[in-house]
Amino acid sequence: MIGMGGIIEFRGVQLGAAHQSVLLAICARVGRNGELIVKDDFRHFNGINLLKVGDDAQTEPLAIVEVNAANLLTDAGLGRSGANYKQLSWYLTDLQTLVVHRKMKGSNRGANSNVISSEYKDDNFKISLNWRLANAILGEDGGGFIQVSLHERFKMKSPVAKVLHAWLSSNIRPGKALGYGGGVMIDSLMSHVWGESKASKQSVSNKRDRLKEAIKEVGSLGGWSCVKDDDVKNKYHISRPKKIK
């Protein structure tokens, strides 16, 4: 992603819808029960691996939250099965590989920042969030933020619909429409769900069908409108006519 301030990239292992659900659940927990801390306040960490940051990020506060496995699984919309309990620590391990890399425009300077760090004892987790996420959720200035409703996410069944819903939520403000109302081609949405990897014609066709079903799922939610264009094949008009309650 290239912006006015330089290049921002996300690096790490391939993550899926379940990883995204866990990260959103962590953010929700931070919003309810988390606190901002400064990095030299080591009493909060008790050995937790501090987030790697660079430049001015070193002086920024982080967010930390404590939560047990049962509540985190519930917030993420995952069942409390034995398999999910075991898998939760691996979801967190994978999320800890996710690094935000920023290269400053017109210079050879840059910085890396892990999205989360965590430690656990038995079924209790202590999790710290990247300073940018911390500022967006708990910062006094409100930070830059998006609204992703976990209540809406719980109503959707397919992983594709959940990932699509999260991306749409980050790109459409309540009361607005995608593409300023001009609509979007379904193939344009593929990379936002599956990334930029190459695929065969059969795979593309399969993904297109799964996306159509995912759009129907999102459109069935009360706060969304997903309407197929009458004149252009595989084009949809997607908007959020109602605010999230």
N, C-alpha and C positions, 0 to 999 in steps of 0.2 A: 504494500500500500504506500503510495507516494503522496506526500502532502507538502504544504508550504514550508514546514520545518525540516523536511528530509524524508527518509524512508523508514517505515515501521513494518517489521515482519514478525510473524509468530513461528517459532520453531519448536519441535518436539515430536513425540510419537503420535501416530494416527489416533485420534480420539473419536468416539462414537456418541450416540444420543444419550447413553447412560452416563458417560463422563460429563456431558453437558448438563444433565439433570442434577448430578451431584454438585457441580460448580454453582449452578443457580441456587440450589438449596443452601450452600454455604453462604452465598451473598445474602439470601433472605435471612439466614440466622444472624449474620453480622448486623444487618439492618435492625433486627429486633433486640439482640442481646450482646452485640459486639462492642468493642471500645477501641479508640485510637490510642496508640502508644508510640513513643519515640524509641529509636533503635538502641540507645544506651541504657534503657530501662530493662536490664536483663532479668529482673525478678519475675517477669511475666513469662519467660521462655523455658527456664529449667532445662536447658540443653537443646532446645529446638534449633534446627539449622536456620540461621537468619537468612532472609531473602537476599540474594545477590543483586545489588543495584549499583548504578554509576552516576557520576556527575552530581547534579543537584538533588537526585533522588535519595542520596545518602542522608540528607537532612530531613526528608519528608517522613511523616508519621505513617505507621502501618496500622492495620486493623487485625485484631485477634479475637477469636471466639472459641469457647469450649462447648462441646456437644457430644452426646453419646451416640452410638451407632444406630440404635433404634429410632431416635428422633431424626437423625440425618437421612436414614433410609426412607422414613415417612415423608419428610419434606421433599425428597427427590422423587417421590412417587414410585419407589421400588418396594417390593414386598419384603417382609421381615423373615424370609426363608434363611436356612442355614447357609445356603450357597451365596446369597446376597451379603450376609454378614462377612463371609470369607472374602468375597469379591470387593467389598468396600475399600479395604486397605490398598488393594491393587488399583482401584479407580483413583485414589488419592496419590498413589505412587506415580501413575501415568500423568496425572495433572501437574505433578511437581516437575515433570520434564518440559512443560510448556513455558517457553521463555519469550518475552517480548524484546526484540532487538531493534534499537533505533540508531540510525546513522544520521548525523547532523548534516544538513544541506551545505554544500560548498566546503567541506572540511573532511579530514580523515578521523574525526572524533565520533564516538558512538558509545552506547551503553546497553547492557543486558539487564533484564529484571524478571525473575521468576514470578509466575502468577500466584502460586501458593507455596507454602511450606507447612509441614505438619509433624506432629508426634502423637503417639498414642500409648495408653496403658490399659490393658484389657479391652473394654469396649468404649473407652472414653478418649476422645480426640481433642487436641488443641491445634487450631489451624490459624495461620496468619495469611493475610491477603496482600497482594501487590499494592503499593502505595497509591497507584492511580485508581484502582478499584476502591481502596479505602477512602480516598477523597470523594469519589463519586457517591459512595453510600453514606458516609458519616461526616464528610468535610463541611465546614461552616458555610462555604460558598456554594454548597450543593454539587459542585463538580459537573462534569458532563455525564449524563446518565440516560438509560433507556428503561422502558417498562416491559418486563416479561412476566405475565401472569402465570404463576404456578397452578392456580385454580383452573385456568384454561388448559394448561399443559396436561394436567391429570385427566382431562376429558378425552384426550386424543390417544388412540391405540398404537398407531404405527410410528416407528422411530423416524421415518422420513417426515411425517407430519410434525413431529416435535421439533426436529431440526429446522424445518421450513418455518414453523411458527416463531421460533427464536430469532431467525434472521429477519423475517418480516417485522417482528416487534422492534428490532433494532433499526429498521429503516423506514418505518411508518409511524409518525406520531399520532396519538389519539385524535380523531377528527380529520385526519389527512388521508391521502391516497398514494399508492405506489406510482412512481413516474408522473407525479403531478396530475394524475387522473387519466394519463394517456394509455395506461395498460402496460402489460409486460408479456413477452413471448415466453412460453413455458421452457424453451431450451435455454433462455437466459438465466433461469433459476437453477439449472443443474449444478453449476460450479459452486453455488452457495450451499448446496447440500452435500455434494460428493467431491468437491475440489476440482482441480484442473487436469486430473489424469485423463489420458486418452482412453477411448472406449470403442468397441466394435459397433457396427450399425445395430446389431441385435441388442447389445447392451444399452445403447442410447434409446432404442425403442422401448425397452423394458423400464428404463428409468423415467421416460416420459409418461408411461402409463402409471407408474407408482406416484409420480408427482401430481398427476391429475387427481388421483384418489386422495393424496395429501391435501391438495387445495380444497377438495370437498370437505375434508375434516375440519380445516381451518374455517371454511365458510359456514360450517354448522354451529360455530361458537356465536354467542349472542353479541359480542362486540366487534364482529367482523362481517365484511361483505365480499364475497368472491364470485364474480359473475363472468361467465364465458362470453367473449365477444361474438356477436352475431355475424359479423362480416369477415373477420380474419381468423383463420384456423389456428388453433393452439395459442390463442391470445386471451388473456384474462385481465379483468379489472378488479384490483384488490384494494380495499380501503378499511379503515377503522372508524366507522361513523359514530361509535359510542366510546366514551372514556371507560377505562378499567375501573371497576368498583373494588 
